[in-house]
Amino acid sequence: MQVTGPIGDAWMISDDLINRLIRYPRAVASRIRVMWLRMCGARVGRKCWIRRIHVPRNPWDIALDDGVALDDEVVLLATGMRSVKPRLHIGRSTYVNRFTMFDVSLSIRIGAECMIGPYCYITDHDHGAGDAGPVSAQALVEAPVTVGDNVWIGAHAVILKGVSIGDNAVIAAGAVVTADVGPGERVAGVPARRIGAGRPTMREAPGVGLAHAHGVGSTPC
């Protein structure tokens, strides 16, 4: 039950102050991380919100558009020699929740205004598994991954190599996506299968940035 009146107003002021005190040190730390990533060669846009993420190598293979929010323990892992353009590109105002991993050797493109849940895994490759010796010694098998705009990917979902996901699609929690998903489609299961369609487009949905709806990115970086 919501408290109203003078007591409720006092609590609101107090709660807002406490939340600001919690947020400000994190905002300062986020600014420092953004500066460090830029110095190391990553392309980081304006007003990004970067928590305690991991970039094991190749920061020059990372491009984050304006307003991207990466929560704690997100991993951005790029493999391979330096290329002309970044291998991993995350679009404007996309929010990535905790412990999600991007594992890229060729190309992963994430669209604008996406929500990616915690503990997801998105990759554009796997190992060869023929008879030519140990799997660990075989060459990577690669195919680019593309995720459209306004896509919602639930917790623990896995997106495998060569997959294209259309705008406004929904990937259910725990789904393993091995084939293309059309615009507006909803998929679930292992492997993921179509269970519905008709999600609102970005223009039809409420005009609130997804990262800001999660209470992040409110302080510019």
PyMOL CGO cylinders between C-alpha atoms (Angstrom):
from pymol import cmd
from pymol.cgo import CYLINDER

trace = [
    CYLINDER, 0.00, 0.00, 0.00, 1.37, 3.38, -0.99, 0.3, 1, 1, 1, 1, 1, 1,
    CYLINDER, 1.37, 3.38, -0.99, 1.74, 5.97, 1.79, 0.3, 1, 1, 1, 1, 1, 1,
    CYLINDER, 1.74, 5.97, 1.79, 0.23, 9.38, 0.94, 0.3, 1, 1, 1, 1, 1, 1,
    CYLINDER, 0.23, 9.38, 0.94, 0.11, 12.77, 2.59, 0.3, 1, 1, 1, 1, 1, 1,
    CYLINDER, 0.11, 12.77, 2.59, 2.97, 14.58, 4.40, 0.3, 1, 1, 1, 1, 1, 1,
    CYLINDER, 2.97, 14.58, 4.40, 4.56, 11.31, 5.56, 0.3, 1, 1, 1, 1, 1, 1,
    CYLINDER, 4.56, 11.31, 5.56, 4.50, 9.91, 2.04, 0.3, 1, 1, 1, 1, 1, 1,
    CYLINDER, 4.50, 9.91, 2.04, 6.05, 13.12, 0.65, 0.3, 1, 1, 1, 1, 1, 1,
    CYLINDER, 6.05, 13.12, 0.65, 8.82, 12.98, 3.26, 0.3, 1, 1, 1, 1, 1, 1,
    CYLINDER, 8.82, 12.98, 3.26, 9.56, 9.37, 2.40, 0.3, 1, 1, 1, 1, 1, 1,
    CYLINDER, 9.56, 9.37, 2.40, 9.69, 10.19, -1.30, 0.3, 1, 1, 1, 1, 1, 1,
    CYLINDER, 9.69, 10.19, -1.30, 12.24, 12.94, -0.69, 0.3, 1, 1, 1, 1, 1, 1,
    CYLINDER, 12.24, 12.94, -0.69, 14.28, 10.70, 1.58, 0.3, 1, 1, 1, 1, 1, 1,
    CYLINDER, 14.28, 10.70, 1.58, 14.16, 7.77, -0.84, 0.3, 1, 1, 1, 1, 1, 1,
    CYLINDER, 14.16, 7.77, -0.84, 15.20, 9.98, -3.75, 0.3, 1, 1, 1, 1, 1, 1,
    CYLINDER, 15.20, 9.98, -3.75, 18.16, 11.35, -1.77, 0.3, 1, 1, 1, 1, 1, 1,
    CYLINDER, 18.16, 11.35, -1.77, 19.33, 7.86, -0.76, 0.3, 1, 1, 1, 1, 1, 1,
    CYLINDER, 19.33, 7.86, -0.76, 19.07, 6.60, -4.34, 0.3, 1, 1, 1, 1, 1, 1,
    CYLINDER, 19.07, 6.60, -4.34, 21.06, 9.57, -5.59, 0.3, 1, 1, 1, 1, 1, 1,
    CYLINDER, 21.06, 9.57, -5.59, 23.79, 8.95, -3.01, 0.3, 1, 1, 1, 1, 1, 1,
    CYLINDER, 23.79, 8.95, -3.01, 23.97, 5.33, -4.15, 0.3, 1, 1, 1, 1, 1, 1,
    CYLINDER, 23.97, 5.33, -4.15, 24.01, 6.27, -7.84, 0.3, 1, 1, 1, 1, 1, 1,
    CYLINDER, 24.01, 6.27, -7.84, 26.56, 9.08, -7.92, 0.3, 1, 1, 1, 1, 1, 1,
    CYLINDER, 26.56, 9.08, -7.92, 29.68, 7.03, -7.05, 0.3, 1, 1, 1, 1, 1, 1,
    CYLINDER, 29.68, 7.03, -7.05, 28.61, 4.51, -9.70, 0.3, 1, 1, 1, 1, 1, 1,
    CYLINDER, 28.61, 4.51, -9.70, 28.21, 7.33, -12.22, 0.3, 1, 1, 1, 1, 1, 1,
    CYLINDER, 28.21, 7.33, -12.22, 31.74, 8.54, -11.52, 0.3, 1, 1, 1, 1, 1, 1,
    CYLINDER, 31.74, 8.54, -11.52, 33.10, 5.00, -11.89, 0.3, 1, 1, 1, 1, 1, 1,
    CYLINDER, 33.10, 5.00, -11.89, 31.17, 4.63, -15.15, 0.3, 1, 1, 1, 1, 1, 1,
    CYLINDER, 31.17, 4.63, -15.15, 32.76, 7.80, -16.56, 0.3, 1, 1, 1, 1, 1, 1,
    CYLINDER, 32.76, 7.80, -16.56, 36.20, 6.46, -15.70, 0.3, 1, 1, 1, 1, 1, 1,
    CYLINDER, 36.20, 6.46, -15.70, 35.47, 3.14, -17.42, 0.3, 1, 1, 1, 1, 1, 1,
    CYLINDER, 35.47, 3.14, -17.42, 34.24, 4.96, -20.53, 0.3, 1, 1, 1, 1, 1, 1,
    CYLINDER, 34.24, 4.96, -20.53, 37.42, 7.04, -20.68, 0.3, 1, 1, 1, 1, 1, 1,
    CYLINDER, 37.42, 7.04, -20.68, 39.58, 3.95, -20.20, 0.3, 1, 1, 1, 1, 1, 1,
    CYLINDER, 39.58, 3.95, -20.20, 37.79, 2.02, -22.95, 0.3, 1, 1, 1, 1, 1, 1,
    CYLINDER, 37.79, 2.02, -22.95, 38.19, 4.96, -25.35, 0.3, 1, 1, 1, 1, 1, 1,
    CYLINDER, 38.19, 4.96, -25.35, 41.88, 5.23, -24.52, 0.3, 1, 1, 1, 1, 1, 1,
    CYLINDER, 41.88, 5.23, -24.52, 42.26, 1.51, -25.29, 0.3, 1, 1, 1, 1, 1, 1,
    CYLINDER, 42.26, 1.51, -25.29, 40.65, 1.93, -28.71, 0.3, 1, 1, 1, 1, 1, 1,
    CYLINDER, 40.65, 1.93, -28.71, 36.96, 1.09, -28.15, 0.3, 1, 1, 1, 1, 1, 1,
    CYLINDER, 36.96, 1.09, -28.15, 34.36, 3.32, -29.81, 0.3, 1, 1, 1, 1, 1, 1,
    CYLINDER, 34.36, 3.32, -29.81, 32.03, 4.49, -27.05, 0.3, 1, 1, 1, 1, 1, 1,
    CYLINDER, 32.03, 4.49, -27.05, 29.21, 6.94, -27.73, 0.3, 1, 1, 1, 1, 1, 1,
    CYLINDER, 29.21, 6.94, -27.73, 27.72, 9.64, -25.54, 0.3, 1, 1, 1, 1, 1, 1,
    CYLINDER, 27.72, 9.64, -25.54, 25.77, 9.01, -22.33, 0.3, 1, 1, 1, 1, 1, 1,
    CYLINDER, 25.77, 9.01, -22.33, 26.77, 5.36, -22.07, 0.3, 1, 1, 1, 1, 1, 1,
    CYLINDER, 26.77, 5.36, -22.07, 26.43, 3.62, -18.70, 0.3, 1, 1, 1, 1, 1, 1,
    CYLINDER, 26.43, 3.62, -18.70, 29.20, 1.10, -18.07, 0.3, 1, 1, 1, 1, 1, 1,
    CYLINDER, 29.20, 1.10, -18.07, 29.31, -0.97, -14.89, 0.3, 1, 1, 1, 1, 1, 1,
    CYLINDER, 29.31, -0.97, -14.89, 31.97, -3.51, -13.91, 0.3, 1, 1, 1, 1, 1, 1,
    CYLINDER, 31.97, -3.51, -13.91, 32.32, -5.22, -17.29, 0.3, 1, 1, 1, 1, 1, 1,
    CYLINDER, 32.32, -5.22, -17.29, 35.08, -7.42, -18.69, 0.3, 1, 1, 1, 1, 1, 1,
    CYLINDER, 35.08, -7.42, -18.69, 36.98, -6.84, -21.93, 0.3, 1, 1, 1, 1, 1, 1,
    CYLINDER, 36.98, -6.84, -21.93, 39.59, -9.63, -21.99, 0.3, 1, 1, 1, 1, 1, 1,
    CYLINDER, 39.59, -9.63, -21.99, 41.27, -8.41, -25.22, 0.3, 1, 1, 1, 1, 1, 1,
    CYLINDER, 41.27, -8.41, -25.22, 40.87, -6.45, -28.47, 0.3, 1, 1, 1, 1, 1, 1,
    CYLINDER, 40.87, -6.45, -28.47, 38.98, -3.39, -27.17, 0.3, 1, 1, 1, 1, 1, 1,
    CYLINDER, 38.98, -3.39, -27.17, 39.28, -1.86, -30.67, 0.3, 1, 1, 1, 1, 1, 1,
    CYLINDER, 39.28, -1.86, -30.67, 36.80, -4.48, -31.84, 0.3, 1, 1, 1, 1, 1, 1,
    CYLINDER, 36.80, -4.48, -31.84, 34.03, -2.93, -29.72, 0.3, 1, 1, 1, 1, 1, 1,
    CYLINDER, 34.03, -2.93, -29.72, 31.63, -0.14, -30.75, 0.3, 1, 1, 1, 1, 1, 1,
    CYLINDER, 31.63, -0.14, -30.75, 28.92, 1.13, -28.40, 0.3, 1, 1, 1, 1, 1, 1,
    CYLINDER, 28.92, 1.13, -28.40, 26.44, 3.68, -29.73, 0.3, 1, 1, 1, 1, 1, 1,
    CYLINDER, 26.44, 3.68, -29.73, 24.97, 6.53, -27.66, 0.3, 1, 1, 1, 1, 1, 1,
    CYLINDER, 24.97, 6.53, -27.66, 23.08, 5.54, -24.52, 0.3, 1, 1, 1, 1, 1, 1,
    CYLINDER, 23.08, 5.54, -24.52, 24.20, 1.91, -24.35, 0.3, 1, 1, 1, 1, 1, 1,
    CYLINDER, 24.20, 1.91, -24.35, 24.00, 0.46, -20.81, 0.3, 1, 1, 1, 1, 1, 1,
    CYLINDER, 24.00, 0.46, -20.81, 26.10, -2.54, -19.77, 0.3, 1, 1, 1, 1, 1, 1,
    CYLINDER, 26.10, -2.54, -19.77, 25.42, -3.95, -16.31, 0.3, 1, 1, 1, 1, 1, 1,
    CYLINDER, 25.42, -3.95, -16.31, 27.78, -5.77, -13.93, 0.3, 1, 1, 1, 1, 1, 1,
    CYLINDER, 27.78, -5.77, -13.93, 29.89, -8.68, -15.19, 0.3, 1, 1, 1, 1, 1, 1,
    CYLINDER, 29.89, -8.68, -15.19, 28.96, -8.33, -18.86, 0.3, 1, 1, 1, 1, 1, 1,
    CYLINDER, 28.96, -8.33, -18.86, 31.75, -9.86, -20.99, 0.3, 1, 1, 1, 1, 1, 1,
    CYLINDER, 31.75, -9.86, -20.99, 32.75, -8.43, -24.39, 0.3, 1, 1, 1, 1, 1, 1,
    CYLINDER, 32.75, -8.43, -24.39, 35.15, -10.99, -25.85, 0.3, 1, 1, 1, 1, 1, 1,
    CYLINDER, 35.15, -10.99, -25.85, 36.58, -10.39, -29.33, 0.3, 1, 1, 1, 1, 1, 1,
    CYLINDER, 36.58, -10.39, -29.33, 38.98, -12.76, -31.07, 0.3, 1, 1, 1, 1, 1, 1,
    CYLINDER, 38.98, -12.76, -31.07, 41.15, -12.24, -34.15, 0.3, 1, 1, 1, 1, 1, 1,
    CYLINDER, 41.15, -12.24, -34.15, 43.51, -9.82, -35.82, 0.3, 1, 1, 1, 1, 1, 1,
    CYLINDER, 43.51, -9.82, -35.82, 42.53, -6.15, -35.99, 0.3, 1, 1, 1, 1, 1, 1,
    CYLINDER, 42.53, -6.15, -35.99, 40.01, -5.54, -38.78, 0.3, 1, 1, 1, 1, 1, 1,
    CYLINDER, 40.01, -5.54, -38.78, 38.75, -2.46, -40.62, 0.3, 1, 1, 1, 1, 1, 1,
    CYLINDER, 38.75, -2.46, -40.62, 35.59, -2.15, -38.51, 0.3, 1, 1, 1, 1, 1, 1,
    CYLINDER, 35.59, -2.15, -38.51, 34.68, -3.36, -35.01, 0.3, 1, 1, 1, 1, 1, 1,
    CYLINDER, 34.68, -3.36, -35.01, 33.50, -6.96, -34.76, 0.3, 1, 1, 1, 1, 1, 1,
    CYLINDER, 33.50, -6.96, -34.76, 30.97, -6.18, -31.99, 0.3, 1, 1, 1, 1, 1, 1,
    CYLINDER, 30.97, -6.18, -31.99, 28.54, -3.30, -32.47, 0.3, 1, 1, 1, 1, 1, 1,
    CYLINDER, 28.54, -3.30, -32.47, 25.80, -2.57, -29.90, 0.3, 1, 1, 1, 1, 1, 1,
    CYLINDER, 25.80, -2.57, -29.90, 23.16, -0.07, -31.01, 0.3, 1, 1, 1, 1, 1, 1,
    CYLINDER, 23.16, -0.07, -31.01, 21.75, 3.05, -29.43, 0.3, 1, 1, 1, 1, 1, 1,
    CYLINDER, 21.75, 3.05, -29.43, 20.07, 2.81, -26.00, 0.3, 1, 1, 1, 1, 1, 1,
    CYLINDER, 20.07, 2.81, -26.00, 20.37, -0.97, -25.77, 0.3, 1, 1, 1, 1, 1, 1,
    CYLINDER, 20.37, -0.97, -25.77, 20.50, -2.39, -22.24, 0.3, 1, 1, 1, 1, 1, 1,
    CYLINDER, 20.50, -2.39, -22.24, 22.50, -5.55, -21.43, 0.3, 1, 1, 1, 1, 1, 1,
    CYLINDER, 22.50, -5.55, -21.43, 21.81, -7.16, -18.06, 0.3, 1, 1, 1, 1, 1, 1,
    CYLINDER, 21.81, -7.16, -18.06, 24.24, -8.86, -15.69, 0.3, 1, 1, 1, 1, 1, 1,
    CYLINDER, 24.24, -8.86, -15.69, 26.57, -11.74, -16.63, 0.3, 1, 1, 1, 1, 1, 1,
    CYLINDER, 26.57, -11.74, -16.63, 25.71, -11.73, -20.33, 0.3, 1, 1, 1, 1, 1, 1,
    CYLINDER, 25.71, -11.73, -20.33, 28.56, -12.66, -22.71, 0.3, 1, 1, 1, 1, 1, 1,
    CYLINDER, 28.56, -12.66, -22.71, 29.25, -11.64, -26.30, 0.3, 1, 1, 1, 1, 1, 1,
    CYLINDER, 29.25, -11.64, -26.30, 31.78, -13.98, -27.92, 0.3, 1, 1, 1, 1, 1, 1,
    CYLINDER, 31.78, -13.98, -27.92, 32.71, -12.63, -31.36, 0.3, 1, 1, 1, 1, 1, 1,
    CYLINDER, 32.71, -12.63, -31.36, 35.30, -13.58, -33.96, 0.3, 1, 1, 1, 1, 1, 1,
    CYLINDER, 35.30, -13.58, -33.96, 33.58, -12.35, -37.15, 0.3, 1, 1, 1, 1, 1, 1,
    CYLINDER, 33.58, -12.35, -37.15, 30.61, -10.02, -36.60, 0.3, 1, 1, 1, 1, 1, 1,
    CYLINDER, 30.61, -10.02, -36.60, 27.84, -9.48, -34.04, 0.3, 1, 1, 1, 1, 1, 1,
    CYLINDER, 27.84, -9.48, -34.04, 25.49, -6.53, -34.64, 0.3, 1, 1, 1, 1, 1, 1,
    CYLINDER, 25.49, -6.53, -34.64, 22.88, -5.60, -32.01, 0.3, 1, 1, 1, 1, 1, 1,
    CYLINDER, 22.88, -5.60, -32.01, 20.25, -3.03, -32.95, 0.3, 1, 1, 1, 1, 1, 1,
    CYLINDER, 20.25, -3.03, -32.95, 18.89, 0.00, -31.10, 0.3, 1, 1, 1, 1, 1, 1,
    CYLINDER, 18.89, 0.00, -31.10, 16.58, -0.04, -28.05, 0.3, 1, 1, 1, 1, 1, 1,
    CYLINDER, 16.58, -0.04, -28.05, 17.06, -3.75, -27.34, 0.3, 1, 1, 1, 1, 1, 1,
    CYLINDER, 17.06, -3.75, -27.34, 16.77, -5.39, -23.92, 0.3, 1, 1, 1, 1, 1, 1,
    CYLINDER, 16.77, -5.39, -23.92, 19.06, -8.34, -23.28, 0.3, 1, 1, 1, 1, 1, 1,
    CYLINDER, 19.06, -8.34, -23.28, 18.46, -10.27, -20.06, 0.3, 1, 1, 1, 1, 1, 1,
    CYLINDER, 18.46, -10.27, -20.06, 20.99, -11.67, -17.59, 0.3, 1, 1, 1, 1, 1, 1,
    CYLINDER, 20.99, -11.67, -17.59, 23.16, -14.73, -18.26, 0.3, 1, 1, 1, 1, 1, 1,
    CYLINDER, 23.16, -14.73, -18.26, 22.67, -14.70, -22.03, 0.3, 1, 1, 1, 1, 1, 1,
    CYLINDER, 22.67, -14.70, -22.03, 25.30, -15.96, -24.48, 0.3, 1, 1, 1, 1, 1, 1,
    CYLINDER, 25.30, -15.96, -24.48, 25.61, -14.57, -28.00, 0.3, 1, 1, 1, 1, 1, 1,
    CYLINDER, 25.61, -14.57, -28.00, 28.26, -15.93, -30.36, 0.3, 1, 1, 1, 1, 1, 1,
    CYLINDER, 28.26, -15.93, -30.36, 29.07, -15.93, -34.06, 0.3, 1, 1, 1, 1, 1, 1,
    CYLINDER, 29.07, -15.93, -34.06, 31.23, -19.08, -34.10, 0.3, 1, 1, 1, 1, 1, 1,
    CYLINDER, 31.23, -19.08, -34.10, 31.95, -22.52, -32.76, 0.3, 1, 1, 1, 1, 1, 1,
    CYLINDER, 31.95, -22.52, -32.76, 34.79, -24.99, -33.15, 0.3, 1, 1, 1, 1, 1, 1,
    CYLINDER, 34.79, -24.99, -33.15, 35.13, -27.43, -35.98, 0.3, 1, 1, 1, 1, 1, 1,
    CYLINDER, 35.13, -27.43, -35.98, 34.20, -30.91, -34.80, 0.3, 1, 1, 1, 1, 1, 1,
    CYLINDER, 34.20, -30.91, -34.80, 35.43, -33.17, -37.59, 0.3, 1, 1, 1, 1, 1, 1,
    CYLINDER, 35.43, -33.17, -37.59, 37.85, -36.08, -37.50, 0.3, 1, 1, 1, 1, 1, 1,
    CYLINDER, 37.85, -36.08, -37.50, 40.94, -33.91, -37.93, 0.3, 1, 1, 1, 1, 1, 1,
    CYLINDER, 40.94, -33.91, -37.93, 42.08, -34.15, -34.34, 0.3, 1, 1, 1, 1, 1, 1,
    CYLINDER, 42.08, -34.15, -34.34, 41.03, -32.55, -31.04, 0.3, 1, 1, 1, 1, 1, 1,
    CYLINDER, 41.03, -32.55, -31.04, 38.18, -30.05, -31.21, 0.3, 1, 1, 1, 1, 1, 1,
    CYLINDER, 38.18, -30.05, -31.21, 40.36, -27.47, -29.47, 0.3, 1, 1, 1, 1, 1, 1,
    CYLINDER, 40.36, -27.47, -29.47, 42.87, -27.65, -32.34, 0.3, 1, 1, 1, 1, 1, 1,
    CYLINDER, 42.87, -27.65, -32.34, 40.34, -27.22, -35.14, 0.3, 1, 1, 1, 1, 1, 1,
    CYLINDER, 40.34, -27.22, -35.14, 39.55, -23.93, -36.86, 0.3, 1, 1, 1, 1, 1, 1,
    CYLINDER, 39.55, -23.93, -36.86, 36.56, -21.85, -35.86, 0.3, 1, 1, 1, 1, 1, 1,
    CYLINDER, 36.56, -21.85, -35.86, 33.40, -22.12, -37.95, 0.3, 1, 1, 1, 1, 1, 1,
    CYLINDER, 33.40, -22.12, -37.95, 32.03, -18.57, -38.27, 0.3, 1, 1, 1, 1, 1, 1,
    CYLINDER, 32.03, -18.57, -38.27, 28.84, -16.86, -39.45, 0.3, 1, 1, 1, 1, 1, 1,
    CYLINDER, 28.84, -16.86, -39.45, 27.67, -13.33, -38.59, 0.3, 1, 1, 1, 1, 1, 1,
    CYLINDER, 27.67, -13.33, -38.59, 24.89, -12.65, -36.07, 0.3, 1, 1, 1, 1, 1, 1,
    CYLINDER, 24.89, -12.65, -36.07, 22.44, -9.77, -36.49, 0.3, 1, 1, 1, 1, 1, 1,
    CYLINDER, 22.44, -9.77, -36.49, 19.82, -8.63, -33.96, 0.3, 1, 1, 1, 1, 1, 1,
    CYLINDER, 19.82, -8.63, -33.96, 17.36, -5.95, -35.09, 0.3, 1, 1, 1, 1, 1, 1,
    CYLINDER, 17.36, -5.95, -35.09, 15.92, -2.97, -33.23, 0.3, 1, 1, 1, 1, 1, 1,
    CYLINDER, 15.92, -2.97, -33.23, 13.63, -3.20, -30.19, 0.3, 1, 1, 1, 1, 1, 1,
    CYLINDER, 13.63, -3.20, -30.19, 14.34, -6.91, -29.62, 0.3, 1, 1, 1, 1, 1, 1,
    CYLINDER, 14.34, -6.91, -29.62, 13.74, -8.44, -26.19, 0.3, 1, 1, 1, 1, 1, 1,
    CYLINDER, 13.74, -8.44, -26.19, 16.01, -11.37, -25.28, 0.3, 1, 1, 1, 1, 1, 1,
    CYLINDER, 16.01, -11.37, -25.28, 15.07, -13.15, -22.05, 0.3, 1, 1, 1, 1, 1, 1,
    CYLINDER, 15.07, -13.15, -22.05, 17.40, -14.45, -19.34, 0.3, 1, 1, 1, 1, 1, 1,
    CYLINDER, 17.40, -14.45, -19.34, 19.70, -17.40, -20.13, 0.3, 1, 1, 1, 1, 1, 1,
    CYLINDER, 19.70, -17.40, -20.13, 18.93, -17.27, -23.85, 0.3, 1, 1, 1, 1, 1, 1,
    CYLINDER, 18.93, -17.27, -23.85, 21.61, -18.48, -26.28, 0.3, 1, 1, 1, 1, 1, 1,
    CYLINDER, 21.61, -18.48, -26.28, 22.02, -17.01, -29.78, 0.3, 1, 1, 1, 1, 1, 1,
    CYLINDER, 22.02, -17.01, -29.78, 24.23, -19.15, -32.02, 0.3, 1, 1, 1, 1, 1, 1,
    CYLINDER, 24.23, -19.15, -32.02, 26.24, -18.38, -35.15, 0.3, 1, 1, 1, 1, 1, 1,
    CYLINDER, 26.24, -18.38, -35.15, 24.58, -17.31, -38.39, 0.3, 1, 1, 1, 1, 1, 1,
    CYLINDER, 24.58, -17.31, -38.39, 21.33, -16.20, -36.77, 0.3, 1, 1, 1, 1, 1, 1,
    CYLINDER, 21.33, -16.20, -36.77, 19.42, -13.10, -37.86, 0.3, 1, 1, 1, 1, 1, 1,
    CYLINDER, 19.42, -13.10, -37.86, 16.70, -11.75, -35.55, 0.3, 1, 1, 1, 1, 1, 1,
    CYLINDER, 16.70, -11.75, -35.55, 14.25, -9.21, -36.97, 0.3, 1, 1, 1, 1, 1, 1,
    CYLINDER, 14.25, -9.21, -36.97, 13.02, -5.97, -35.41, 0.3, 1, 1, 1, 1, 1, 1,
    CYLINDER, 13.02, -5.97, -35.41, 10.57, -6.20, -32.48, 0.3, 1, 1, 1, 1, 1, 1,
    CYLINDER, 10.57, -6.20, -32.48, 11.14, -9.93, -31.93, 0.3, 1, 1, 1, 1, 1, 1,
    CYLINDER, 11.14, -9.93, -31.93, 10.96, -11.61, -28.50, 0.3, 1, 1, 1, 1, 1, 1,
    CYLINDER, 10.96, -11.61, -28.50, 13.29, -14.44, -27.47, 0.3, 1, 1, 1, 1, 1, 1,
    CYLINDER, 13.29, -14.44, -27.47, 11.95, -16.33, -24.45, 0.3, 1, 1, 1, 1, 1, 1,
    CYLINDER, 11.95, -16.33, -24.45, 14.07, -17.03, -21.40, 0.3, 1, 1, 1, 1, 1, 1,
    CYLINDER, 14.07, -17.03, -21.40, 16.22, -20.11, -21.83, 0.3, 1, 1, 1, 1, 1, 1,
    CYLINDER, 16.22, -20.11, -21.83, 15.70, -20.34, -25.60, 0.3, 1, 1, 1, 1, 1, 1,
    CYLINDER, 15.70, -20.34, -25.60, 18.50, -21.62, -27.83, 0.3, 1, 1, 1, 1, 1, 1,
    CYLINDER, 18.50, -21.62, -27.83, 18.21, -19.81, -31.16, 0.3, 1, 1, 1, 1, 1, 1,
    CYLINDER, 18.21, -19.81, -31.16, 19.75, -21.74, -34.05, 0.3, 1, 1, 1, 1, 1, 1,
    CYLINDER, 19.75, -21.74, -34.05, 17.73, -20.32, -36.98, 0.3, 1, 1, 1, 1, 1, 1,
    CYLINDER, 17.73, -20.32, -36.98, 16.52, -16.91, -38.15, 0.3, 1, 1, 1, 1, 1, 1,
    CYLINDER, 16.52, -16.91, -38.15, 13.68, -15.17, -36.30, 0.3, 1, 1, 1, 1, 1, 1,
    CYLINDER, 13.68, -15.17, -36.30, 11.38, -12.90, -38.32, 0.3, 1, 1, 1, 1, 1, 1,
    CYLINDER, 11.38, -12.90, -38.32, 10.34, -9.36, -37.39, 0.3, 1, 1, 1, 1, 1, 1,
    CYLINDER, 10.34, -9.36, -37.39, 7.83, -9.34, -34.53, 0.3, 1, 1, 1, 1, 1, 1,
    CYLINDER, 7.83, -9.34, -34.53, 8.03, -13.09, -33.96, 0.3, 1, 1, 1, 1, 1, 1,
    CYLINDER, 8.03, -13.09, -33.96, 8.13, -14.69, -30.52, 0.3, 1, 1, 1, 1, 1, 1,
    CYLINDER, 8.13, -14.69, -30.52, 10.20, -17.83, -30.10, 0.3, 1, 1, 1, 1, 1, 1,
    CYLINDER, 10.20, -17.83, -30.10, 10.84, -20.21, -27.21, 0.3, 1, 1, 1, 1, 1, 1,
    CYLINDER, 10.84, -20.21, -27.21, 12.36, -23.61, -26.50, 0.3, 1, 1, 1, 1, 1, 1,
    CYLINDER, 12.36, -23.61, -26.50, 15.41, -25.70, -27.33, 0.3, 1, 1, 1, 1, 1, 1,
    CYLINDER, 15.41, -25.70, -27.33, 15.86, -25.29, -30.21, 0.3, 1, 1, 1, 1, 1, 1,
    CYLINDER, 15.86, -25.29, -30.21, 13.76, -22.13, -30.37, 0.3, 1, 1, 1, 1, 1, 1,
    CYLINDER, 13.76, -22.13, -30.37, 10.46, -22.35, -32.27, 0.3, 1, 1, 1, 1, 1, 1,
    CYLINDER, 10.46, -22.35, -32.27, 7.85, -19.76, -33.19, 0.3, 1, 1, 1, 1, 1, 1,
    CYLINDER, 7.85, -19.76, -33.19, 5.10, -19.39, -30.58, 0.3, 1, 1, 1, 1, 1, 1,
    CYLINDER, 5.10, -19.39, -30.58, 3.49, -16.11, -31.64, 0.3, 1, 1, 1, 1, 1, 1,
    CYLINDER, 3.49, -16.11, -31.64, 3.83, -12.71, -33.31, 0.3, 1, 1, 1, 1, 1, 1,
    CYLINDER, 3.83, -12.71, -33.31, 2.56, -9.17, -33.21, 0.3, 1, 1, 1, 1, 1, 1,
    CYLINDER, 2.56, -9.17, -33.21, 4.75, -7.31, -30.72, 0.3, 1, 1, 1, 1, 1, 1,
    CYLINDER, 4.75, -7.31, -30.72, 4.39, -3.49, -30.96, 0.3, 1, 1, 1, 1, 1, 1,
    CYLINDER, 4.39, -3.49, -30.96, 7.04, -1.65, -32.93, 0.3, 1, 1, 1, 1, 1, 1,
    CYLINDER, 7.04, -1.65, -32.93, 9.27, 0.99, -31.36, 0.3, 1, 1, 1, 1, 1, 1,
    CYLINDER, 9.27, 0.99, -31.36, 7.01, 3.75, -32.67, 0.3, 1, 1, 1, 1, 1, 1,
    CYLINDER, 7.01, 3.75, -32.67, 3.91, 2.14, -31.18, 0.3, 1, 1, 1, 1, 1, 1,
    CYLINDER, 3.91, 2.14, -31.18, 5.53, 1.40, -27.80, 0.3, 1, 1, 1, 1, 1, 1,
    CYLINDER, 5.53, 1.40, -27.80, 5.78, 3.97, -24.98, 0.3, 1, 1, 1, 1, 1, 1,
    CYLINDER, 5.78, 3.97, -24.98, 8.47, 6.54, -25.70, 0.3, 1, 1, 1, 1, 1, 1,
    CYLINDER, 8.47, 6.54, -25.70, 10.82, 5.71, -22.84, 0.3, 1, 1, 1, 1, 1, 1,
    CYLINDER, 10.82, 5.71, -22.84, 14.37, 4.52, -23.49, 0.3, 1, 1, 1, 1, 1, 1,
    CYLINDER, 14.37, 4.52, -23.49, 14.80, 0.93, -22.33, 0.3, 1, 1, 1, 1, 1, 1,
    CYLINDER, 14.80, 0.93, -22.33, 18.01, 1.61, -20.45, 0.3, 1, 1, 1, 1, 1, 1,
    CYLINDER, 18.01, 1.61, -20.45, 16.37, 4.49, -18.58, 0.3, 1, 1, 1, 1, 1, 1,
    CYLINDER, 16.37, 4.49, -18.58, 13.33, 2.36, -17.81, 0.3, 1, 1, 1, 1, 1, 1,
    CYLINDER, 13.33, 2.36, -17.81, 15.67, 0.10, -15.85, 0.3, 1, 1, 1, 1, 1, 1,
    CYLINDER, 15.67, 0.10, -15.85, 16.93, 3.03, -13.78, 0.3, 1, 1, 1, 1, 1, 1,
    CYLINDER, 16.93, 3.03, -13.78, 20.30, 3.21, -15.51, 0.3, 1, 1, 1, 1, 1, 1,
    CYLINDER, 20.30, 3.21, -15.51, 22.04, 5.74, -17.61, 0.3, 1, 1, 1, 1, 1, 1,
    CYLINDER, 22.04, 5.74, -17.61, 20.41, 8.69, -15.87, 0.3, 1, 1, 1, 1, 1, 1,
    CYLINDER, 20.41, 8.69, -15.87, 23.77, 10.37, -15.41, 0.3, 1, 1, 1, 1, 1, 1,
    CYLINDER, 23.77, 10.37, -15.41, 25.60, 11.22, -18.64, 0.3, 1, 1, 1, 1, 1, 1,
    CYLINDER, 25.60, 11.22, -18.64, 29.00, 9.62, -19.26, 0.3, 1, 1, 1, 1, 1, 1,
]
cmd.load_cgo(trace, "trace")
